[in-house]
Amino acid sequence: MAEYSLEQVYTKDKIEFQKSRYTHAKRAFKELYHQTPTKFFSAPGRTEVCGNHTDHNRGKVLCAAINLDIIAVASSTDDGTVTVKSEGFPEDKVLASEIAEPIEERKFTSAA
């Protein structure tokens, strides 16, 4: 997995703002799980102007990049548990061994 610095991902005028986002996420992680996160992630945003989801069926999509992203912090566990906690939402815990097949009760949750 490639690793990039904040300066490689964000424009110069947004570095301080991004540092505060990541610092906040790191602090919240430490408060919740009593350990320091070891990985930081950014998923860039995009908007689909037309053709939403047709690309999954070999169709055409007109999309554009936007200057928003979603960030995440993580660390490994030894117990096979994946814990997902989004700010403002309840925590979900899933055993990694259960991820292969959909579970009906988890529909519309982070655990799904």
C-alpha positions in Angstrom: 0.0 0.0 0.0 1.4 3.4 -1.0 2.1 6.0 1.7 1.9 9.7 1.1 2.5 12.8 3.2 -0.2 15.4 3.8 1.7 17.7 1.4 1.4 15.1 -1.4 -2.4 14.6 -0.9 -3.7 18.1 -0.1 -3.0 21.6 -1.5 -0.7 23.8 0.4 -3.5 26.2 1.5 -5.3 23.3 3.3 -2.4 21.6 5.1 -3.1 23.2 8.5 -6.8 22.3 8.2 -6.0 18.7 7.3 -3.5 18.4 10.2 -6.3 19.4 12.6 -8.7 16.8 11.1 -6.2 14.0 11.4 -5.2 15.1 14.9 -8.8 15.1 16.0 -9.3 11.6 14.5 -6.2 10.4 16.2 -7.2 11.9 19.6 -10.7 10.4 19.3 -9.3 7.0 18.5 -6.9 7.1 21.5 -9.8 8.1 23.8 -12.0 5.2 22.5 -9.5 2.4 22.2 -6.6 3.5 24.6 -4.0 3.0 21.9 -2.4 5.1 19.2 -3.6 4.4 15.6 -0.9 3.0 13.3 -2.5 3.7 9.9 -4.2 6.8 8.5 -6.4 6.7 5.4 -8.0 9.1 3.0 -10.7 8.2 0.4 -11.1 10.9 -2.2 -14.6 12.1 -3.1 -16.1 12.2 -6.5 -19.4 13.1 -7.9 -21.2 11.3 -10.7 -22.7 13.8 -13.1 -24.6 11.1 -15.0 -24.6 7.3 -15.3 -24.5 6.6 -11.6 -23.6 3.0 -11.0 -23.8 2.0 -14.7 -20.0 1.5 -14.6 -20.7 -1.7 -12.6 -22.4 -3.1 -15.7 -19.9 -1.9 -18.2 -21.8 1.3 -18.9 -20.5 4.8 -19.2 -20.2 7.3 -16.3 -19.4 11.0 -16.4 -17.8 11.8 -13.0 -15.7 14.6 -11.6 -13.3 14.8 -8.6 -14.2 17.0 -5.7 -12.0 18.5 -3.0 -13.6 16.5 -0.2 -12.5 13.2 1.3 -13.3 10.8 4.1 -10.5 10.0 6.5 -10.0 7.0 8.8 -7.5 5.9 11.4 -6.9 2.3 12.3 -4.7 -0.2 14.2 -4.4 -4.0 14.2 -5.9 -6.3 16.7 -5.0 -9.9 17.5 -8.6 -11.1 18.1 -9.9 -11.0 14.5 -12.4 -8.2 15.4 -13.0 -5.3 13.0 -14.5 -2.3 14.9 -16.0 0.5 12.9 -16.8 3.8 14.6 -17.9 6.8 12.6 -18.2 10.2 14.3 -21.8 10.7 15.3 -22.8 7.0 14.8 -22.8 4.0 17.1 -19.8 1.6 17.1 -20.1 -1.7 15.2 -18.0 -4.8 15.9 -17.6 -7.6 13.4 -15.5 -10.8 13.5 -13.3 -10.8 10.4 -14.4 -14.4 9.8 -18.1 -13.3 9.4 -17.4 -10.7 6.7 -17.5 -13.2 3.7 -21.3 -13.6 3.7 -24.0 -10.9 4.1 -25.9 -11.0 7.4 -29.5 -9.8 7.0 -29.8 -8.1 10.4 -26.8 -5.9 9.6 -28.3 -4.3 6.5 -28.0 -0.5 6.6 -25.3 -0.5 9.3 -21.6 0.0 9.2 -21.2 -3.6 10.2 -22.8 -4.6 6.9 
